[in-house]
């Protein structure tokens, strides 16, 4: 079962470390996100939430942020 304080997104369209960094910065800028890290090799973004945040709402905001950065998100 997933921890309610974190989630991950598959992110396609990244081709280099700069792409991964762009996605990471976009996610870290969201209110309610404690930390975000992106693994380019697995095309996965890992997002840790601040306590008391709505996981589903933040997941939707994260997906939108990834799209706005120019990549394709998919919740796991």
C-alpha positions in Angstrom: 0.0 0.0 0.0 1.3 3.5 -0.9 2.4 5.8 1.9 -0.2 8.7 2.0 2.7 11.2 2.4 4.3 10.4 -1.0 3.6 9.2 -4.5 5.4 8.7 -7.8 4.8 9.6 -11.4 6.1 8.1 -14.5 7.4 10.9 -16.7 8.0 10.2 -20.4 9.8 12.5 -22.8 12.9 13.2 -20.8 16.1 12.7 -22.7 18.9 14.1 -20.5 19.8 15.3 -17.0 18.7 18.8 -17.8 15.2 17.5 -18.6 15.1 15.6 -15.3 16.2 18.7 -13.5 13.5 20.8 -15.1 10.8 18.3 -14.0 12.3 18.2 -10.5 12.3 22.0 -10.1 8.7 22.2 -11.4 7.6 19.7 -8.8 9.6 21.2 -5.9 8.0 24.6 -6.6 4.5 23.2 -5.8 3.0 24.2 -2.4 2.7 21.2 -0.2 5.7 19.4 -1.7 8.4 18.6 0.8 10.8 17.1 -1.7 10.8 15.9 -5.2 13.5 13.8 -7.0 13.5 12.5 -10.6 15.3 9.3 -11.8 16.0 9.8 -15.5 16.9 6.1 -16.1 13.6 4.8 -14.7 11.6 7.9 -15.9 10.1 8.2 -12.4 9.5 11.3 -10.3 9.2 10.7 -6.5 7.3 13.3 -4.6 7.2 13.6 -0.7 4.4 15.7 0.7 4.3 18.0 3.7 2.2 16.7 6.5 -1.6 17.2 6.2 -1.6 17.6 2.4 -4.2 16.0 0.2 -2.4 13.3 -1.8 -4.9 13.2 -4.7 -5.0 17.0 -5.1 -1.2 17.2 -5.1 -0.9 14.3 -7.6 -3.1 16.2 -10.0 -1.1 19.4 -9.5 2.1 17.5 -10.0 0.8 16.0 -13.2 -0.2 19.4 -14.5 3.3 20.8 -13.5 5.0 18.0 -15.5 2.8 18.7 -18.5 3.5 22.4 -18.3 7.2 21.6 -18.2 6.8 19.8 -21.5 6.6 16.2 -20.5 4.0 13.4 -20.2 3.1 12.3 -16.6 1.3 9.1 -15.6 0.4 8.3 -12.0 1.6 5.0 -10.7 
